[in-house]
Amino acid sequence: MTTLSQDHTAENLEYDPLNPAVQQEPYPYYKVLRAKEPVKWLPSLQAFGVATYDEVDALLKDGITFSSAQFWPELLGEYDPVPEELPMISMDPPNHVKLRKLANKAFVPSQVNKLKDRSYQIANELIDDIIAKHGNEGEFDWAWEFTALYPVTVIAEVLGVPTDRRSEFKVWVDLVLSAANRAVYGPERLAKIAEAKVSIRDYFEDLYDDRAANLGDDLISTLIQTEVDGVQMTRNQVLSMAVLLLIGGVETTTNLLGTVLVELKRHPDVYQRVRADHSLIAPLIEEVLRYNPSVQIIFRHTTRDTELGGVSIPKGSAVMPILASANRDESKFENPEVFDIDRKIEVPLMSFGQGPHYCMGNYLSRMEARSALEVAFSRFAELDVISDDIHWIDSYFARGPHTLPVRFKTA
């Protein structure tokens, strides 16, 4: 639980991504890392953490030295829903390029723009449900009654996934991604993660069978019929791609929309401006992506002995580019610890990565967030986070509020 006004003394603490206190409020620790030890060995994860912009940028763009092949296995371990097949996010060129071209067809701006009207419709339908349940004013949980359902419904349109069990998707995704913390969990929590892994796998196995028998114009049907270098994609390749796109499509936008309201709670002057002028929603989203991004950290592994930031890194080492720290690098962003929607950003944000694995869903996520907030701010005359105490999800990899009770009144 984080108190927004809490005075942190990270200078007196050692950065450990698995420390719950660090996960709840990591930014003071990142600041110390950048100043004192920008490339640091982290014993708890047996990895080198990389905190500064230039070093993060360099390693993400060097896919030869810093391989993605072990990213997904490192992150999820035995809790990967489709362990038989490396997902696209853990492939290095040239195999990565071939699959990315296939999946990217659904995420280019021209295709995403076709979903724009539908995204407004989905947001309105969810708000209709909230009003039907809670009346014209009262309280509801923004994280679970809106942000957990909205992006999964949009990505379902892309994948051709039925939405009848969409409320379960957020639970499954949170649990599977929390496997990154598996080293510090007890048997009860690990059993829940294992159950979520099986649920996701079973769901997509059934969906594959249904699509194979009833091909449509959705992405899963397309993947089933697609050939790569003259060879049809295997069942497990399709399952792996579908699981990856669901997790990516749900988690990032869900957490982004939750964090936007948190930052508006923290910065009421900004909130007043955005409520009065919806054209400020786009720069608001960009500043949230910089200041408090949904993905904090990713993994790479070295294919040779190398050096980064003056630190020697042996071949086969795990390296963690800390994206959220790079976004607050003092050498790239003026007053980086200040939340400023008017700032002129002159370098690419690291929020969606860089290099060959730059997130292909970035345009979709931004579009979804803009549409959702436009609808929410139009439909609700009041939409205010109730408490200063924010319980962030249990992860060093992903960041967003686990729950977010809000007080609302319809317009």
Steps between C-alpha positions, in 0.01 A plus 500: 500500500646836398408831657537760228648760732734252665859619549731236357859452609617271222857629543517290814362185335641251253313461172346154477223448242349220710462720808125582532584853619703560183220364282246732660714813445810432287584846369712629791710183463539553126623854563770372732600234248542756221715720722711238676492167318331519158602143415457291814519131583172391665553181702130423553442465125855404404493776241660833415256791535551785252352834607615777262346599169804468272592155631142373479469639147828343389425152633143490362626594154778241506305177457816310406682557830188523717271214401126480572492120481481446877272793585172309531654189665684726747185697577251214543712189557287189534183714497509570126160392356666375178852392600545284190532805277704818543268798455585770250618728781778250575614447142805655339519581129438358246221281649365793702466715188290242314245456777495870581404584142201268532377634832577860409230495234244535778680789673599744226330841537260440210366185668494652848306802373227262385456406868468859618120525475468160662728608786267793577203264488664252738586777748143627492359150549719442806395833650137411431559180700658696785207741516250214485677335795585803715255771396581855392744562782692299752816292497649224286838342437651661189770230478263203496170635367643704215873473423514121539210453256550775242832404330426128509177568312690701239775240457228236481377675186846458349555139604143383457483404867150471654454742789270286715788429743681830466482576873719195558769613255632775727528256792684246286735757348587658837573159652711374210705820484551486877703183435792740455499517883483120541827485695338668802154338490370220717315186384152654517580791267695274262202265479276790394748599231514141375121489487489824296759359260284193439185712460658717230635196317168313514311806380715546192511127424120504482502821299749354250275199442200726449682728255653210307149367443344842434758724335419872499675831430649534849872481577494149650330365188762681291784348701353151466500538121833679467820350366848616599758417233253261345431318827170539682519625857468221756225485758743599775634793298148635461426444870822674601426802280141526624602482867772762449267740321229457763741564788660794322166641389344475844774588743653814352179692431329382817788626711538821298136596553525428872820698537356799315236544772762453771713779353197725460426440869857601579484805271155660537602810304571281198169321551307827490672598175434165332136490609455847347690421179494145365768582244742472793422128538765404243789688671370374837537141377851568369611645831354207694683264264822684581447566868341176620493242216309172498812296419788575732762242411577241232774238455784437259791252511852556372629284216862603560718673755422870483510828690224742587544825688856402586389170657623171357215257433586135428348296220173333605408766756147621560467875445197705608442827317296706747273685256329705769834629628618594150183709462613713795863536399611852592726520194204458264202655678491838670369475859418130443348450846238766422172392338455747214255443214640808323854367474663470158630146472801502270611136522294181458337369816610154611149405612446267205865400465731574209668312219370187325257417783340845518143426609280468193192568715614848601265679257205285607569562870519877453182503290311289755609721788397821321159359407431364849593823676304717257190290567553482877558875537193571286269255678611577857476850645708365788749213488737522793734249662383471860818422691859622494606145583566306179552124498708425191501156339751256641765521228834664424438444127154657456351797686142607556253527787370164619178664614389862457175600673357819350211731582287593201202707393351491150498810284 
